[in-house]
Amino acid sequence: MSQKHQSVLEIKNLHTGFLIDNELHHAVMDVSFNVNSKEIVCVVGESGCGKSVMSNAEAPL
């Protein structure tokens, strides 16, 4: 019998980027995922693909 774990983090349609010379440069576009309790999640990708930008994104005020 499988046990259902509670979601501890849910990201839906994350978009983030940088303002450079008053122009928005997209770094992460439309990322969605869930992390459930007792799960280990690893984000992998090439250098410069947005892993750190995604992990440092903040909710809008």
N, C-alpha and C positions, 0 to 999 in steps of 0.2 A: 504494500500500500504506500503510495507516494504521499509525502507531507508537503503542504503548500506553505511557502515562506512569505513573510510580509515584505513588501517593497519598502526599502529605506531611502532610496533616491530615485526620482523620476525626472528625466529631462525630456521635454517635448519641443521639437522644432527650434532648437537653439541656433541663433544667428548672432555673430559678433564680428567685430573688425576694429579698424583703427582710422582715426581722422588724421590725414596727412595733407597739409596745405588746404584745409577746409573741404577735402574730398574723402568720402568713405571708401576704404579699401577692405573688402570682405576677407575674413580669415577663416571663418567657420560658417557653413550654411546648412540649415535644416538637419541638424543632428538630433536624434531621439534615442533614448535607451532607458532601461530600468536596471537597478541593482537591488537584488533581494537580500534579505538577511541570510547569513551563512554562505554568501557567494563571494568569490574572489574574481575581480575584473581587472583585465589588463588592456590598456589602450596602446596599440602599436601602429607604426607608420614611419614613412620616410622623414628625414630631417626637414623641418620647415612646413610640414603638412597641417599643423594647427593643434597638435596634442596639448602643448602647454597653454596655448591661448584658450582652448576649450576648458581646461581644468581651472583656469584663473578667471573665467567669465563670471560676472556679477549680474544679479537680477536688476532690471531697470527700477529707478526710483519712482 
